[in-house]
């Protein structure tokens, strides 16, 4: 199993959020910016206002797993940041809705 490349540094997230294009779904928001590598790198940022650490980590696992399932279908060379839509409570997060959102947003972005 290959390891997924992630964004780790604050300046990497800031770069994507400032220079990237964003697409909004029902539950998630995706920012996408080109990178100079031949692979996709992703990061997940969920506000502390959304819930406690247990709920945020639960949600990150759902997003990470959905991304893992779609990853090999995406065009390479992008930095991707996933944000949770603050208008939606974390308790309403469902695996299949996140999957549908991701596919629609990646299609809109032209990388699926």
DSSP file (Angstrom, degrees, kcal/mol; ACC not computed):
  #  RESIDUE AA STRUCTURE BP1 BP2  ACC     N-H-->O    O-->H-N    N-H-->O    O-->H-N    TCO  KAPPA ALPHA  PHI   PSI    X-CA   Y-CA   Z-CA
    1    1 A X              0   0    0      0, 0.0     2,-0.1     0, 0.0     0, 0.0   0.000 360.0 360.0 360.0 126.1    0.0    0.0    0.0
    2    2 A X        -     0   0    0      1,-0.1     2,-0.3     0, 0.0     0, 0.0  -0.476 360.0-111.9 -80.9 153.1    1.5    3.3   -1.0
    3    3 A X        -     0   0    0     -2,-0.1     2,-0.3     1,-0.0    -1,-0.1  -0.643  26.9-122.8 -85.2 136.4    1.6    6.2    1.4
    4    4 A X        -     0   0    0     -2,-0.3     2,-0.5     1,-0.1    37,-0.1  -0.598  24.4-124.3 -77.0 137.3   -0.6    9.3    0.6
    5    5 A X        -     0   0    0     35,-0.5    37,-1.8    -2,-0.3     2,-0.3  -0.707  34.8-169.4 -83.6 127.7    1.3   12.5    0.3
    6    6 A X  B     -a   42   0A   0     -2,-0.5     2,-0.5    35,-0.3    37,-0.2  -0.823  27.2-115.6-119.9 156.9    0.0   15.1    2.7
    7    7 A X        +     0   0    0     35,-2.3    37,-0.2    -2,-0.3     3,-0.0  -0.777  39.3 164.8 -84.0 130.6    0.4   18.8    3.3
    8    8 A X        +     0   0    0     -2,-0.5     2,-0.2    35,-0.1    -1,-0.1   0.716  43.5  77.5-119.1 -34.4    2.0   19.3    6.7
    9    9 A X  S >> S-     0   0    0      1,-0.1     4,-1.6     4,-0.0     3,-0.5  -0.523  74.1-128.3 -88.2 148.8    3.3   22.8    7.0
   10   10 A X  H 3> S+     0   0    0      1,-0.2     4,-2.7     2,-0.2     5,-0.2   0.883 109.7  55.9 -59.7 -40.7    1.2   25.9    7.7
   11   11 A X  H 3> S+     0   0    0      1,-0.2     4,-2.1     2,-0.2    -1,-0.2   0.802 103.4  55.5 -66.7 -26.8    2.7   27.8    4.7
   12   12 A X  H <> S+     0   0    0     -3,-0.5     4,-1.8     2,-0.2    -1,-0.2   0.923 110.4  44.5 -68.4 -43.9    1.6   24.9    2.4
   13   13 A X  H  X S+     0   0    0     -4,-1.6     4,-2.7     2,-0.2     5,-0.2   0.940 113.6  50.6 -63.0 -46.9   -2.0   25.2    3.6
   14   14 A X  H  X S+     0   0    0     -4,-2.7     4,-2.4     1,-0.2     5,-0.3   0.897 107.6  54.0 -59.0 -41.7   -1.8   29.0    3.3
   15   15 A X  H  X S+     0   0    0     -4,-2.1     4,-2.6     1,-0.2     5,-0.4   0.920 111.9  43.5 -59.9 -45.3   -0.4   28.8   -0.2
   16   16 A X  H  X S+     0   0    0     -4,-1.8     4,-2.0     1,-0.2    -2,-0.2   0.912 114.8  49.4 -67.3 -42.5   -3.3   26.6   -1.4
   17   17 A X  H  < S+     0   0    0     -4,-2.7    -2,-0.2     1,-0.2    -1,-0.2   0.838 118.7  38.8 -68.6 -31.9   -6.0   28.6    0.4
   18   18 A X  H  < S+     0   0    0     -4,-2.4    -2,-0.2    -5,-0.2    -1,-0.2   0.905 129.7  25.9 -83.1 -44.1   -4.6   31.9   -1.1
   19   19 A X  H  < S+     0   0    0     -4,-2.6    -3,-0.2    -5,-0.3    -2,-0.2   0.598 103.8  91.0 -99.4 -13.0   -3.7   30.9   -4.6
   20   20 A X  S  < S-     0   0    0     -4,-2.0     2,-0.3    -5,-0.4    13,-0.3  -0.346  74.4-114.6 -85.6 164.5   -6.0   27.9   -5.2
   21   21 A X  E     -B   32   0A   0     11,-2.5    11,-2.8    -2,-0.1     2,-0.3  -0.722  31.8-143.3 -91.8 146.4   -9.5   27.8   -6.7
   22   22 A X  E     -B   31   0A   0     -2,-0.3     2,-0.4     9,-0.2     9,-0.2  -0.864  14.1-168.8-117.8 151.2  -12.3   26.7   -4.4
   23   23 A X  E     -B   30   0A   0      7,-2.4     7,-2.9    -2,-0.3     2,-0.5  -1.000  13.3-147.1-136.2 133.1  -15.4   24.6   -5.0
   24   24 A X  E     +B   29   0A   0     -2,-0.4     5,-0.2     5,-0.2     2,-0.1  -0.882  17.8 175.9-111.4 130.3  -18.2   24.3   -2.5
   25   25 A X        -     0   0    0      3,-2.7    73,-0.1    -2,-0.5    76,-0.0  -0.388  49.8 -83.9-111.0-167.2  -20.4   21.2   -2.0
   26   26 A X  S    S+     0   0    0     71,-0.2    72,-0.1    -2,-0.1     3,-0.1   0.888 121.8   5.1 -68.5 -39.5  -23.1   20.3    0.5
   27   27 A X  S    S+     0   0    0     70,-0.2    58,-2.6     1,-0.2     2,-0.3   0.664 125.9  45.8-120.6 -25.1  -20.8   19.2    3.2
   28   28 A X  E     - C   0  84A   0     56,-0.2    -3,-2.7    70,-0.1     2,-0.4  -0.863  56.6-149.8-124.7 158.3  -17.2   19.9    2.2
   29   29 A X  E     -BC  24  83A   0     54,-2.8    54,-2.9    -2,-0.3     2,-0.5  -0.984  16.8-158.3-121.9 134.9  -15.2   22.7    0.5
   30   30 A X  E     -BC  23  82A   0     -7,-2.9    -7,-2.4    -2,-0.4     2,-0.4  -0.961   7.4-165.6-121.1 130.4  -12.2   22.0   -1.6
   31   31 A X  E     -BC  22  81A   0     50,-2.4    50,-2.5    -2,-0.5     2,-0.4  -0.948  13.1-170.3-108.2 132.9   -9.3   24.3   -2.5
   32   32 A X  E     +BC  21  80A   0    -11,-2.8   -11,-2.5    -2,-0.4     2,-0.3  -0.989  10.7 168.6-130.1 130.5   -7.1   23.1   -5.4
   33   33 A X  E     - C   0  79A   0     46,-2.3    46,-3.8    -2,-0.4   -13,-0.1  -0.988  36.2-108.6-136.5 146.2   -3.8   24.6   -6.5
   34   34 A X  E     - C   0  78A   0     -2,-0.3     2,-0.3    44,-0.2    44,-0.3  -0.387  33.5-163.7 -68.9 149.0   -1.2   23.3   -9.0
   35   35 A X        -     0   0    0     42,-2.1    -1,-0.0     2,-0.2     5,-0.0  -0.837  29.0-118.3-127.3 171.7    2.1   22.0   -7.6
   36   36 A X  S    S+     0   0    0     -2,-0.3     2,-0.2     2,-0.0    42,-0.1   0.365  85.5  89.2 -92.6   5.9    5.5   21.3   -9.2
   37   37 A X  S    S-     0   0    0      2,-0.2    -2,-0.2     1,-0.0     4,-0.1  -0.554  81.8-122.3 -98.2 165.6    5.4   17.6   -8.3
   38   38 A X  S    S+     0   0    0     -2,-0.2     2,-0.3    39,-0.1    38,-0.1  -0.131  89.1  65.8 -98.0  37.3    4.0   14.7  -10.3
   39   39 A X  S    S-     0   0    0     37,-0.1     2,-0.3    36,-0.0    -2,-0.2  -0.986  83.4-106.8-151.6 157.8    1.7   13.7   -7.5
   40   40 A X        -     0   0    0     -2,-0.3   -35,-0.5    37,-0.2     2,-0.4  -0.684  28.3-167.1 -87.5 141.2   -1.2   15.0   -5.6
   41   41 A X  E     - d   0  79A   0     37,-2.4    39,-2.8    -2,-0.3     2,-0.3  -0.976  10.1-172.3-124.4 142.1   -0.8   16.2   -2.0
   42   42 A X  E     -ad   6  80A   0    -37,-1.8   -35,-2.3    -2,-0.4     2,-0.3  -0.922  11.7-171.5-136.4 160.3   -3.7   16.8    0.3
   43   43 A X  E     - d   0  81A   0     37,-2.1    39,-2.8    -2,-0.3     2,-0.4  -0.976  13.5-143.6-145.7 156.8   -4.6   18.3    3.7
   44   44 A X  E     - d   0  82A   0     -2,-0.3     2,-0.4   -37,-0.2    39,-0.2  -0.989  14.3-176.8-126.0 129.6   -7.6   18.4    5.9
   45   45 A X  E     + d   0  83A   0     37,-2.7    39,-0.8    -2,-0.4     2,-0.4  -0.983   3.7 176.3-129.6 121.5   -8.5   21.4    8.1
   46   46 A X        -     0   0    0     -2,-0.4    37,-0.1    37,-0.2    39,-0.0  -0.992  31.0-118.0-127.5 127.9  -11.5   21.4   10.4
   47   47 A X    >   -     0   0    0     -2,-0.4     3,-1.4    37,-0.2     4,-0.4  -0.253  13.3-129.3 -64.4 145.7  -12.3   24.3   12.7
   48   48 A X  G >  S+     0   0    0      1,-0.3     3,-0.8     2,-0.2    -1,-0.1   0.742 107.3  68.5 -65.3 -22.5  -12.4   23.7   16.4
   49   49 A X  G 3  S+     0   0    0      1,-0.2    -1,-0.3     3,-0.0     3,-0.1   0.703  86.5  69.6 -69.4 -18.3  -15.8   25.4   16.5
   50   50 A X  G <  S-     0   0    0     -3,-1.4    40,-0.5     1,-0.2     2,-0.3   0.813 117.1 -62.8 -70.7 -30.5  -17.2   22.3   14.6
   51   51 A X    <   -     0   0    0     -3,-0.8    -1,-0.2    -4,-0.4    38,-0.0  -0.969  66.1 -50.3 166.3-178.4  -16.8   20.0   17.6
   52   52 A X     >  -     0   0    0     -2,-0.3     4,-2.3    -3,-0.1     5,-0.2  -0.152  63.1 -91.8 -75.8 176.6  -14.4   18.4   20.0
   53   53 A X  H  > S+     0   0    0      1,-0.2     4,-2.6     2,-0.2     5,-0.2   0.845 123.4  55.8 -60.7 -37.2  -11.3   16.4   19.0
   54   54 A X  H  > S+     0   0    0      1,-0.2     4,-2.0     2,-0.2    -1,-0.2   0.936 111.2  43.3 -62.2 -46.4  -13.1   13.1   18.8
   55   55 A X  H  > S+     0   0    0      2,-0.2     4,-2.1     1,-0.2    -2,-0.2   0.898 114.1  50.6 -67.1 -40.9  -15.7   14.4   16.4
   56   56 A X  H  X S+     0   0    0     -4,-2.3     4,-2.3     1,-0.2    -2,-0.2   0.913 112.4  46.2 -64.3 -42.6  -13.1   16.2   14.2
   57   57 A X  H  X S+     0   0    0     -4,-2.6     4,-2.1     2,-0.2    -1,-0.2   0.872 110.1  54.3 -68.0 -36.5  -10.8   13.2   14.0
   58   58 A X  H  X S+     0   0    0     -4,-2.0     4,-1.5    -5,-0.2    -1,-0.2   0.912 111.2  46.0 -59.8 -43.8  -13.8   11.0   13.1
   59   59 A X  H  X S+     0   0    0     -4,-2.1     4,-2.4     1,-0.2    -2,-0.2   0.894 109.0  54.6 -68.2 -40.5  -14.7   13.3   10.3
   60   60 A X  H  X S+     0   0    0     -4,-2.3     4,-2.9     1,-0.2    -1,-0.2   0.885 105.9  53.5 -60.3 -38.8  -11.1   13.5    9.1
   61   61 A X  H  X S+     0   0    0     -4,-2.1     4,-2.3     2,-0.2    -1,-0.2   0.903 108.7  49.1 -63.2 -40.6  -11.0    9.7    8.9
   62   62 A X  H  X S+     0   0    0     -4,-1.5     4,-2.1     2,-0.2    -2,-0.2   0.930 114.4  44.7 -63.7 -45.3  -14.2    9.8    6.7
   63   63 A X  H  X S+     0   0    0     -4,-2.4     4,-2.5     1,-0.2    -2,-0.2   0.923 113.4  50.6 -65.0 -44.4  -12.7   12.4    4.4
   64   64 A X  H  X S+     0   0    0     -4,-2.9     4,-2.2     1,-0.2    -1,-0.2   0.897 110.9  48.4 -61.4 -42.2   -9.3   10.6    4.2
   65   65 A X  H  X S+     0   0    0     -4,-2.3     4,-1.8     2,-0.2    -1,-0.2   0.904 111.2  49.6 -67.6 -41.4  -10.9    7.3    3.3
   66   66 A X  H  X S+     0   0    0     -4,-2.1     4,-1.4     1,-0.2    -2,-0.2   0.915 111.7  49.3 -62.2 -42.5  -13.1    8.8    0.6
   67   67 A X  H  X S+     0   0    0     -4,-2.5     4,-2.2     1,-0.2     3,-0.3   0.907 107.6  55.0 -62.8 -40.8  -10.0   10.6   -0.9
   68   68 A X  H  < S+     0   0    0     -4,-2.2     4,-0.5     1,-0.2    -1,-0.2   0.882 107.7  49.5 -59.9 -39.3   -8.1    7.3   -0.8
   69   69 A X  H  < S+     0   0    0     -4,-1.8    -1,-0.2     1,-0.2    -2,-0.2   0.800 120.1  35.7 -70.5 -29.3  -10.8    5.6   -2.9
   70   70 A X  H >X S+     0   0    0     -4,-1.4     3,-2.2    -3,-0.3     4,-0.5   0.651  92.0  94.0 -95.8 -19.0  -10.9    8.4   -5.5
   71   71 A X  G >< S+     0   0    0     -4,-2.2     3,-1.3     1,-0.3    -2,-0.1   0.796  79.9  53.9 -50.7 -43.6   -7.2    9.2   -5.5
   72   72 A X  G 34 S+     0   0    0     -4,-0.5    -1,-0.3     1,-0.3    -2,-0.1   0.630 104.6  57.0 -73.0 -10.4   -6.1    7.0   -8.4
   73   73 A X  G <4 S+     0   0    0     -3,-2.2    -1,-0.3     2,-0.1    -2,-0.2   0.564  90.5  95.1 -90.7 -10.8   -8.8    8.5  -10.7
   74   74 A X  S << S-     0   0    0     -3,-1.3    38,-0.2    -4,-0.5     2,-0.1  -0.486  82.4-106.7 -86.2 150.4   -7.5   12.1  -10.3
   75   75 A X        -     0   0    0     36,-2.6     3,-0.2    -2,-0.2     2,-0.1  -0.446  43.6-116.0 -66.3 147.6   -5.1   14.0  -12.5
   76   76 A X  S    S+     0   0    0      1,-0.2   -37,-0.1    -2,-0.1    -1,-0.1  -0.438  82.6  55.4 -87.9 160.2   -1.7   14.4  -10.9
   77   77 A X  S    S+     0   0    0      1,-0.3   -42,-2.1    -2,-0.1     2,-0.4   0.794  74.6 121.1  94.5  33.2    0.1   17.5   -9.8
   78   78 A X  E     -C   34   0A   0    -44,-0.3   -37,-2.4    -3,-0.2     2,-0.5  -0.955  52.2-144.1-129.0 147.0   -2.3   19.2   -7.5
   79   79 A X  E     -Cd  33  41A   0    -46,-3.8   -46,-2.3    -2,-0.4     2,-0.4  -0.935  27.6-167.9-100.4 131.2   -2.4   20.4   -3.9
   80   80 A X  E     -Cd  32  42A   0    -39,-2.8   -37,-2.1    -2,-0.5     2,-0.5  -0.978  11.7-169.4-127.7 131.3   -5.8   19.8   -2.4
   81   81 A X  E     -Cd  31  43A   0    -50,-2.5   -50,-2.4    -2,-0.4     2,-0.5  -0.985   9.8-154.3-120.9 127.8   -7.2   21.1    0.9
   82   82 A X  E     -Cd  30  44A   0    -39,-2.8   -37,-2.7    -2,-0.5     2,-0.3  -0.863  13.0-176.2-100.5 130.9  -10.5   19.9    2.3
   83   83 A X  E     -Cd  29  45A   0    -54,-2.9   -54,-2.8    -2,-0.5     2,-0.4  -0.935  25.5-121.3-121.6 149.2  -12.5   22.1    4.7
   84   84 A X  E     -C   28   0A   0    -39,-0.8     2,-0.6    -2,-0.3   -56,-0.2  -0.752  30.4-114.2 -88.3 135.9  -15.7   21.2    6.5
   85   85 A X    >   -     0   0    0    -58,-2.6     3,-1.8    -2,-0.4    -1,-0.0  -0.589  22.1-149.9 -69.7 115.4  -18.7   23.5    5.7
   86   86 A X  T 3  S+     0   0    0     -2,-0.6    -1,-0.2     1,-0.3     4,-0.1   0.709  90.6  67.9 -64.2 -20.9  -19.4   25.2    9.0
   87   87 A X  T 3  S+     0   0    0      2,-0.1     2,-0.5     1,-0.0    -1,-0.3   0.699  92.1  70.2 -72.6 -17.6  -23.1   25.5    8.2
   88   88 A X  S <  S-     0   0    0     -3,-1.8     5,-0.1   -61,-0.1     2,-0.0  -0.881  87.0-125.9-103.8 124.9  -23.4   21.7    8.5
   89   89 A X    >   -     0   0    0     -2,-0.5     3,-1.7     1,-0.1     4,-0.2  -0.385  19.7-122.6 -65.9 147.0  -23.1   20.1   12.0
   90   90 A X  G >  S+     0   0    0    -40,-0.5     3,-2.1     1,-0.3    -1,-0.1   0.822 109.2  68.1 -59.6 -31.9  -20.5   17.3   12.2
   91   91 A X  G 3  S+     0   0    0      1,-0.3    -1,-0.3     3,-0.0    -2,-0.0   0.752  93.8  58.7 -60.9 -23.2  -23.2   14.9   13.3
   92   92 A X  G <  S+     0   0    0     -3,-1.7    -1,-0.3     2,-0.1     2,-0.2   0.464  77.4 122.0 -85.1  -1.9  -24.8   15.1    9.8
   93   93 A X    <   -     0   0    0     -3,-2.1     2,-0.4    -4,-0.2     3,-0.1  -0.444  39.6-177.9 -66.4 127.5  -21.6   13.9    8.2
   94   94 A X     >  -     0   0    0     -2,-0.2     4,-2.3     1,-0.1     5,-0.2  -0.989  31.6-131.4-129.8 139.9  -22.3   10.7    6.1
   95   95 A X  H  > S+     0   0    0     -2,-0.4     4,-2.1     1,-0.2     5,-0.1   0.889 106.6  46.8 -54.6 -46.8  -19.7    8.7    4.2
   96   96 A X  H  > S+     0   0    0      2,-0.2     4,-2.3     1,-0.2    -1,-0.2   0.825 110.6  51.1 -72.8 -32.0  -21.8    8.5    1.0
   97   97 A X  H  > S+     0   0    0      2,-0.2     4,-2.7    -3,-0.2    -1,-0.2   0.905 111.3  48.7 -69.9 -40.5  -22.7   12.2    1.0
   98   98 A X  H  X S+     0   0    0     -4,-2.3     4,-2.7     2,-0.2    -2,-0.2   0.907 111.6  50.5 -63.6 -41.0  -19.0   13.1    1.4
   99   99 A X  H  X S+     0   0    0     -4,-2.1     4,-2.3    -5,-0.2    -2,-0.2   0.929 111.9  46.4 -61.6 -46.3  -18.1   10.7   -1.4
  100  100 A X  H  X S+     0   0    0     -4,-2.3     4,-2.4     2,-0.2    -2,-0.2   0.919 112.7  50.6 -63.0 -44.3  -20.7   12.2   -3.8
  101  101 A X  H  X S+     0   0    0     -4,-2.7     4,-2.8     1,-0.2     5,-0.2   0.930 110.4  49.9 -57.3 -47.8  -19.6   15.8   -2.9
  102  102 A X  H  X S+     0   0    0     -4,-2.7     4,-2.7     1,-0.2     5,-0.3   0.931 111.3  47.3 -60.0 -48.0  -16.0   14.9   -3.6
  103  103 A X  H  X S+     0   0    0     -4,-2.3     4,-2.1     1,-0.2    -1,-0.2   0.921 114.3  47.3 -61.5 -44.3  -16.7   13.4   -7.0
  104  104 A X  H  X S+     0   0    0     -4,-2.4     4,-2.5     2,-0.2    -2,-0.2   0.923 114.5  46.3 -62.9 -44.4  -18.9   16.3   -8.0
  105  105 A X  H  X S+     0   0    0     -4,-2.8     4,-2.2     2,-0.2    -2,-0.2   0.890 112.4  49.0 -69.2 -39.6  -16.3   18.9   -6.9
  106  106 A X  H  X>S+     0   0    0     -4,-2.7     5,-2.1    -5,-0.2     6,-0.9   0.872 111.7  50.8 -66.1 -35.7  -13.4   17.1   -8.5
  107  107 A X  H ><5S+     0   0    0     -4,-2.1     3,-0.6    -5,-0.3    -2,-0.2   0.923 110.2  49.1 -65.3 -43.9  -15.4   16.9  -11.7
  108  108 A X  H 3<5S+     0   0    0     -4,-2.5    -2,-0.2     1,-0.2    -1,-0.2   0.887 110.2  51.9 -59.3 -39.6  -16.2   20.6  -11.5
  109  109 A X  H 3<5S-     0   0    0     -4,-2.2    -1,-0.2    -5,-0.2    -2,-0.2   0.683 112.0-124.1 -73.3 -17.5  -12.5   21.3  -11.0
  110  110 A X  T <<5S+     0   0    0     -4,-0.9    -3,-0.2    -3,-0.6    -2,-0.1   0.732  83.5 105.7  82.4  22.4  -11.6   19.3  -14.0
  111  111 A X      <       0   0    0     -5,-2.1   -36,-2.6     1,-0.1    -4,-0.2   0.412 360.0 360.0-113.1   2.0   -9.3   16.9  -12.3
  112  112 A X              0   0    0     -6,-0.9    -5,-0.1   -38,-0.2    -1,-0.1   0.432 360.0 360.0 -93.2 360.0  -11.5   13.8  -12.2
